């Protein structure tokens, strides 16, 4: 895995740009994807250490993307955070059930996202295969 690369899969261009900017300010290399299919291609080639994905995206949704990550031995230990405007208990449970490490509500605080992502990346480094 690329230990400094974070993928932001978000169909809202402004939010995607804001999150990649915040991650880059935190010292990461961040790359954006406008939909799930683009994100899946980036994951296969670049092998990011962390993935931030919107739940609702064109083509492949965030839960499907997370399942793809968890089934790929090259990136299965990547940190995955889901973001969504849908924050009802069943939505969160479905996201976590797909293999996500966290589920954050929109509107999203870039600072909170960076903090949560850093914590999950560190936790996954300490417990490979978690």
Sine and cosine of phi, psi and omega as CSV:
sin_phi,cos_phi,sin_psi,cos_psi,sin_omega,cos_omega
0.00,0.00,0.50,-0.87,0.06,-1.00
-0.99,0.15,0.96,-0.27,-0.17,-0.99
-0.92,0.39,-0.09,1.00,-0.01,-1.00
-0.84,-0.55,-0.05,1.00,-0.11,-0.99
-1.00,-0.07,0.76,-0.65,0.08,-1.00
-0.87,-0.50,0.74,-0.68,0.07,-1.00
-0.98,-0.18,0.75,-0.66,0.09,-1.00
-0.92,-0.39,0.95,-0.31,0.02,-1.00
-0.98,-0.18,0.97,-0.24,-0.10,-1.00
-0.47,-0.88,0.80,-0.61,-0.03,-1.00
-0.99,0.16,-0.26,0.97,0.08,-1.00
-1.00,0.09,0.94,-0.33,-0.11,-0.99
-0.86,0.51,-0.66,0.75,-0.01,-1.00
-0.90,0.43,-0.69,0.72,0.02,-1.00
-0.92,0.40,-0.66,0.75,0.03,-1.00
-0.86,0.52,-0.70,0.71,0.00,-1.00
-0.91,0.42,-0.67,0.74,0.01,-1.00
-0.89,0.46,-0.68,0.73,-0.03,-1.00
-0.94,0.33,-0.66,0.75,0.03,-1.00
-0.90,0.43,-0.61,0.79,0.05,-1.00
-0.88,0.47,-0.72,0.69,0.00,-1.00
-0.88,0.47,-0.64,0.77,0.01,-1.00
-0.93,0.37,-0.63,0.78,0.04,-1.00
-0.92,0.40,-0.61,0.79,0.08,-1.00
-0.90,0.43,-0.45,0.89,0.02,-1.00
-1.00,0.09,0.01,1.00,0.08,-1.00
0.98,-0.21,0.05,1.00,0.02,-1.00
-1.00,-0.03,0.30,-0.96,0.24,-0.97
-0.99,-0.11,0.85,-0.53,-0.06,-1.00
-0.88,-0.48,0.65,-0.76,0.04,-1.00
-0.77,-0.64,0.61,-0.79,-0.03,-1.00
-0.96,-0.28,0.47,-0.88,0.10,-1.00
-0.73,-0.69,0.70,-0.71,-0.08,-1.00
-1.00,0.08,-0.18,0.98,0.02,-1.00
-0.38,-0.92,0.14,-0.99,-0.06,-1.00
-0.91,0.41,-0.59,0.81,0.01,-1.00
-0.91,0.41,-0.67,0.74,0.05,-1.00
-0.89,0.46,-0.68,0.73,0.02,-1.00
-0.87,0.49,-0.68,0.73,-0.01,-1.00
-0.88,0.48,-0.65,0.76,0.03,-1.00
-0.90,0.43,-0.68,0.73,0.01,-1.00
-0.89,0.46,-0.68,0.73,-0.01,-1.00
-0.87,0.50,-0.70,0.71,-0.02,-1.00
-0.89,0.46,-0.59,0.80,-0.07,-1.00
-1.00,0.01,-0.73,0.68,-0.17,-0.99
-1.00,-0.03,-0.39,0.92,0.02,-1.00
0.78,0.63,0.92,0.40,-0.03,-1.00
-0.93,0.36,0.45,-0.89,0.06,-1.00
-0.99,0.17,-0.38,0.92,0.00,-1.00
-0.61,-0.79,0.54,-0.84,0.00,-1.00
-0.71,-0.71,0.78,-0.63,0.12,-0.99
-0.93,-0.37,0.85,-0.53,-0.06,-1.00
-0.73,-0.68,0.70,-0.72,0.16,-0.99
-0.93,0.36,0.53,-0.85,0.03,-1.00
-0.96,0.29,-0.72,0.69,-0.05,-1.00
-0.98,-0.18,0.94,-0.34,0.03,-1.00
-0.64,-0.77,0.38,-0.93,0.10,-0.99
-0.91,0.41,0.41,-0.91,0.05,-1.00
0.95,0.32,-1.00,-0.05,-0.03,-1.00
-0.96,-0.27,0.82,-0.57,-0.02,-1.00
-0.99,0.13,0.12,-0.99,-0.08,-1.00
-0.88,0.48,-0.59,0.81,0.01,-1.00
-0.94,0.35,-0.65,0.76,0.06,-1.00
-0.91,0.42,-0.63,0.78,0.03,-1.00
-0.89,0.45,-0.68,0.73,0.02,-1.00
-0.89,0.46,-0.69,0.73,0.03,-1.00
-0.89,0.47,-0.62,0.78,0.06,-1.00
-0.88,0.48,-0.68,0.73,0.02,-1.00
-0.88,0.47,-0.75,0.66,-0.06,-1.00
-0.91,0.41,-0.40,0.92,0.00,-1.00
-1.00,-0.03,-0.09,1.00,-0.01,-1.00
-0.98,-0.18,0.93,-0.36,-0.08,-1.00
-0.87,0.50,-0.36,0.93,0.00,-1.00
-0.97,0.23,-0.39,0.92,-0.03,-1.00
-0.74,-0.67,0.15,0.99,-0.11,-0.99
-0.88,0.48,-0.35,0.93,0.01,-1.00
-0.99,-0.11,0.16,0.99,0.05,-1.00
-0.92,0.40,0.57,-0.82,0.09,-1.00
-0.96,0.28,0.73,-0.68,0.00,-1.00
-0.79,-0.61,0.86,-0.52,0.12,-0.99
-0.91,-0.42,0.75,-0.66,0.08,-1.00
-0.99,-0.16,0.57,-0.82,0.09,-1.00
-0.80,-0.61,0.63,-0.77,-0.02,-1.00
-0.30,-0.95,0.48,-0.88,0.13,-0.99
-0.97,0.23,-0.33,0.94,0.05,-1.00
-1.00,0.05,0.95,-0.32,-0.08,-1.00
-0.82,-0.57,0.55,0.83,0.08,-1.00
-0.98,0.19,0.40,-0.92,-0.07,-1.00
-0.79,0.61,-0.70,0.71,-0.03,-1.00
-0.92,0.40,-0.53,0.85,0.06,-1.00
-0.92,0.38,-0.71,0.70,0.02,-1.00
-0.89,0.45,-0.71,0.71,0.00,-1.00
-0.88,0.48,-0.64,0.77,0.03,-1.00
-0.91,0.42,-0.67,0.74,0.02,-1.00
-0.90,0.44,-0.72,0.70,0.01,-1.00
-0.93,0.38,-0.56,0.83,0.03,-1.00
-0.92,0.39,-0.39,0.92,0.02,-1.00
-0.99,0.15,-0.10,1.00,0.05,-1.00
0.92,-0.39,0.08,1.00,0.00,-1.00
-0.93,0.36,0.48,-0.88,0.06,-1.00
-1.00,0.02,-0.31,0.95,-0.01,-1.00
-0.25,-0.97,0.29,-0.96,-0.07,-1.00
-0.61,-0.79,0.93,-0.36,-0.10,-1.00
-0.94,-0.35,0.60,-0.80,-0.02,-1.00
-0.99,0.14,0.52,-0.85,0.20,-0.98
-1.00,-0.10,0.56,-0.83,-0.01,1.00
-0.91,0.42,0.48,-0.88,-0.20,-0.98
-0.93,-0.37,0.73,-0.68,0.11,-0.99
-1.00,0.08,0.88,-0.47,0.02,-1.00
-0.84,0.55,-0.61,0.79,0.00,-1.00
-0.89,0.46,-0.70,0.71,0.01,-1.00
-0.90,0.44,-0.66,0.75,0.01,-1.00
-0.85,0.52,-0.75,0.66,-0.02,-1.00
-0.87,0.49,-0.71,0.70,-0.01,-1.00
-0.88,0.48,-0.75,0.66,-0.01,-1.00
-0.88,0.48,-0.69,0.72,-0.03,-1.00
-0.90,0.43,-0.70,0.72,0.03,-1.00
-0.86,0.52,-0.67,0.74,0.00,-1.00
-0.90,0.44,-0.68,0.73,-0.01,-1.00
-0.93,0.38,-0.65,0.76,0.03,-1.00
-0.86,0.50,-0.72,0.69,0.01,-1.00
-0.89,0.45,-0.68,0.74,0.01,-1.00
-0.89,0.46,-0.66,0.75,0.00,-1.00
-0.94,0.34,-0.50,0.86,0.07,-1.00
-0.91,0.41,-0.59,0.80,-0.02,-1.00
-0.98,0.22,-0.46,0.89,-0.03,-1.00
-0.76,-0.65,0.96,0.27,0.01,-1.00
-0.82,0.57,0.64,-0.77,0.02,-1.00
1.00,0.10,0.10,0.99,-0.03,-1.00
-0.94,0.34,0.00,0.00,0.00,0.00
